[in-house]
Amino acid sequence: MKIPDTKLSRGIDVTFLHRCKYLFEKEKQESIVLERNSRQKWQRENAEYVRLLQKKYNESEKGKIATRRRNCIRNRRFKQLCKELTWEDLEEIRKFYVNCPLGYEVDHIKPISKGGKHHISNLQYLTKEDNRKKSNK
């Protein structure tokens, strides 16, 4: 990074500002983590209220547009992944879904959103509760 003159028109030393930026980087990261943890704690303690707010947002026009956009992106990514599969692979995946036991869901071991493939080797059966906990982790 090229640093301009060491003095600005107001007499501020630019190199000092750069040193301060790196000096407080650790504190900034710690602050971000603390804020995230406190937000997550509040959300756990107020889960019912958070669900109510989420439901209200999803029913709003802005929420509907965001949901449509998310679904469109997900479907496009899914179709792209299915183009790479042969007819036999698709049939094998279909059978895997059809034979899913009651109370279980088909789960991608490595989530598609994280670069996983929609392939039989990346599928497993998980209980609904475990699948919800796993999410896209």
C-alpha positions as CSV (number, residue, x, y, z in Angstrom):
1,M,0.0,0.0,0.0
2,K,1.4,3.3,-1.0
3,I,1.3,5.9,1.8
4,P,1.0,9.6,0.6
5,D,2.9,12.3,2.3
6,T,3.5,11.6,6.0
7,K,1.8,14.9,6.9
8,L,-1.8,15.9,5.9
9,S,-2.8,19.5,5.5
10,R,-4.1,19.5,9.1
11,G,-0.8,18.3,10.6
12,I,-1.9,14.6,11.1
13,D,0.8,12.0,10.7
14,V,-0.6,9.4,8.3
15,T,2.0,6.7,9.3
16,F,0.7,7.1,12.9
17,L,-2.9,6.5,11.7
18,H,-1.8,3.3,10.0
19,R,0.1,2.1,13.1
20,C,-3.0,2.7,15.2
21,K,-5.2,0.8,12.7
22,Y,-3.1,-2.4,13.1
23,L,-2.6,-1.8,16.9
24,F,-6.3,-2.0,17.6
25,E,-7.2,-4.7,15.1
26,K,-7.2,-7.4,17.8
27,E,-9.5,-5.3,20.1
28,K,-11.8,-4.7,17.1
29,Q,-12.1,-8.5,16.4
30,E,-12.7,-9.2,20.1
31,S,-15.4,-6.5,20.2
32,I,-17.1,-8.1,17.1
33,V,-17.1,-11.6,18.7
34,L,-18.5,-10.2,22.0
35,E,-21.2,-8.3,20.2
36,R,-22.1,-11.5,18.2
37,N,-22.2,-13.6,21.3
38,S,-24.5,-11.1,23.2
39,R,-26.8,-10.9,20.2
40,Q,-27.0,-14.8,20.0
41,K,-27.7,-14.9,23.7
42,W,-30.5,-12.4,23.4
43,Q,-32.0,-14.3,20.5
44,R,-31.9,-17.6,22.5
45,E,-33.5,-15.9,25.5
46,N,-36.2,-14.3,23.3
47,A,-36.8,-17.1,20.8
48,E,-40.5,-16.6,20.7
49,Y,-40.3,-12.9,20.0
50,V,-37.6,-13.6,17.3
51,R,-39.9,-16.1,15.6
52,L,-42.7,-13.6,15.7
53,L,-40.5,-10.9,14.1
54,Q,-39.3,-13.4,11.5
55,K,-42.9,-14.4,10.6
56,K,-43.9,-10.8,10.3
57,Y,-40.9,-10.0,8.0
58,N,-41.6,-13.1,5.9
59,E,-45.2,-11.9,5.4
60,S,-44.1,-8.4,4.4
61,E,-43.5,-7.5,0.7
62,K,-39.8,-7.1,1.3
63,G,-39.6,-10.5,3.0
64,K,-41.5,-12.2,0.1
65,I,-39.1,-10.6,-2.4
66,A,-36.1,-11.8,-0.4
67,T,-37.5,-15.3,-0.2
68,R,-38.2,-15.5,-3.9
69,R,-34.6,-14.3,-4.6
70,R,-33.1,-16.8,-2.2
71,N,-35.2,-19.6,-3.8
72,C,-34.3,-18.6,-7.3
73,I,-30.6,-18.6,-6.5
74,R,-30.9,-22.0,-4.7
75,N,-32.8,-23.5,-7.6
76,R,-30.4,-22.2,-10.2
77,R,-27.4,-23.7,-8.3
78,F,-29.3,-27.0,-7.9
79,K,-30.1,-27.2,-11.6
80,Q,-26.5,-26.5,-12.4
81,L,-25.4,-29.4,-10.2
82,C,-28.0,-31.8,-11.7
83,K,-26.7,-31.1,-15.3
84,E,-23.4,-32.9,-14.3
85,L,-25.3,-36.1,-13.3
86,T,-26.2,-39.0,-15.6
87,W,-29.7,-40.4,-15.9
88,E,-28.6,-43.4,-13.7
89,D,-27.3,-41.1,-11.0
90,L,-30.5,-39.1,-10.9
91,E,-32.5,-42.4,-10.7
92,E,-30.3,-43.6,-7.8
93,I,-30.8,-40.3,-6.0
94,R,-34.6,-40.4,-6.6
95,K,-34.7,-43.9,-5.0
96,F,-32.7,-42.7,-2.1
97,Y,-35.3,-40.0,-1.4
98,V,-38.2,-42.4,-1.9
99,N,-36.8,-44.9,0.5
100,C,-36.3,-42.3,3.3
101,P,-37.6,-43.8,6.6
102,L,-40.4,-42.0,8.5
103,G,-39.2,-39.4,10.8
104,Y,-36.0,-38.9,8.8
105,E,-34.9,-36.4,6.1
106,V,-32.4,-36.7,3.3
107,D,-29.4,-34.5,4.2
108,H,-26.4,-33.4,2.2
109,I,-23.3,-34.3,4.2
110,K,-21.4,-31.3,2.7
111,P,-24.1,-28.7,2.1
112,I,-24.7,-27.5,-1.5
113,S,-24.4,-23.9,-0.2
114,K,-20.8,-24.7,1.0
115,G,-19.8,-26.3,-2.3
116,G,-21.1,-29.9,-1.8
117,K,-22.4,-31.9,-4.7
118,H,-25.9,-33.3,-5.2
119,H,-24.6,-36.8,-5.5
120,I,-25.5,-40.1,-3.9
121,S,-22.1,-40.2,-2.0
122,N,-23.0,-36.9,-0.4
123,L,-26.4,-37.9,0.9
124,Q,-27.4,-39.3,4.3
125,Y,-30.5,-39.9,6.4
126,L,-30.9,-37.7,9.5
127,T,-33.7,-37.2,11.9
128,K,-35.6,-33.9,11.5
129,E,-34.2,-32.5,14.7
130,D,-30.6,-33.3,13.8
131,N,-31.0,-31.9,10.3
132,R,-32.4,-28.7,11.7
133,K,-29.5,-28.4,14.2
134,K,-26.9,-29.1,11.4
135,S,-28.4,-26.6,9.1
136,N,-25.6,-25.7,6.5
137,K,-22.7,-26.6,8.8
